[in-house]
Amino acid sequence: MAREFSRTRRVNEQIQRELAMILMREIRDPRLGMTTINDVEVSRDLNYAKVFVTFLDDEPEQVKSQMEALLELAPYIRSLLASNLRNMRAIPELRFTYDKSLVEGIRMTSAVNKAVAEDVAKAEKHGTQESDEDQK
């Protein structure tokens, strides 16, 4: 049996795909750099869309500048979205939000990897000392 999706979920996915294509192909603002659309959450009445984004450069000043550029471009991006989504009666207002989860996930992964590497190094160091003592 085919898996059923709600209309809101389908709209979320469609808007996410279209926004990614718009940012990649049609927006030429140098302030944006490499922008990734992580997720889109459309309100139940389809009036608003919360767009979660991340940037390649995650320096706080750069993020602030890129978010300002996105907020400034939001009406234009919405008009491009409207021209691409002709099957929708109304296009939701876009509200861009910086998504820290990806950056935090990478930071946590590197911290775990560092801790594991330190544990392995300690185990090898203590393991070789113990085997040296056993040979005496």
Secondary structure in CASP SS format (residue, H / E / C, confidence):
PFRMAT SS
TARGET T0000
AUTHOR 0000-0000-0000
METHOD secondary structure of the structure
MODEL  1
M C 1.00
A C 1.00
R C 1.00
E C 1.00
F C 1.00
S C 1.00
R H 1.00
T H 1.00
R H 1.00
R H 1.00
V H 1.00
N H 1.00
E H 1.00
Q H 1.00
I H 1.00
Q H 1.00
R H 1.00
E H 1.00
L H 1.00
A H 1.00
M H 1.00
I H 1.00
L H 1.00
M H 1.00
R H 1.00
E C 1.00
I C 1.00
R C 1.00
D C 1.00
P C 1.00
R C 1.00
L C 1.00
G C 1.00
M C 1.00
T E 1.00
T E 1.00
I E 1.00
N E 1.00
D E 1.00
V E 1.00
E E 1.00
V E 1.00
S C 1.00
R C 1.00
D C 1.00
L C 1.00
N C 1.00
Y E 1.00
A E 1.00
K E 1.00
V E 1.00
F E 1.00
V E 1.00
T E 1.00
F E 1.00
L C 1.00
D C 1.00
D C 1.00
E C 1.00
P H 1.00
E H 1.00
Q H 1.00
V H 1.00
K H 1.00
S H 1.00
Q H 1.00
M H 1.00
E H 1.00
A H 1.00
L H 1.00
L H 1.00
E H 1.00
L H 1.00
A H 1.00
P H 1.00
Y H 1.00
I H 1.00
R H 1.00
S H 1.00
L H 1.00
L H 1.00
A H 1.00
S H 1.00
N H 1.00
L C 1.00
R C 1.00
N C 1.00
M C 1.00
R C 1.00
A C 1.00
I C 1.00
P C 1.00
E E 1.00
L E 1.00
R E 1.00
F E 1.00
T E 1.00
Y E 1.00
D C 1.00
K C 1.00
S H 1.00
L H 1.00
V H 1.00
E H 1.00
G H 1.00
I H 1.00
R H 1.00
M H 1.00
T H 1.00
S H 1.00
A H 1.00
V H 1.00
N H 1.00
K H 1.00
A H 1.00
V H 1.00
A H 1.00
E H 1.00
D H 1.00
V H 1.00
A H 1.00
K H 1.00
A H 1.00
E H 1.00
K H 1.00
H H 1.00
G H 1.00
T H 1.00
Q H 1.00
E H 1.00
S H 1.00
D H 1.00
E H 1.00
D H 1.00
Q H 1.00
K C 1.00
END
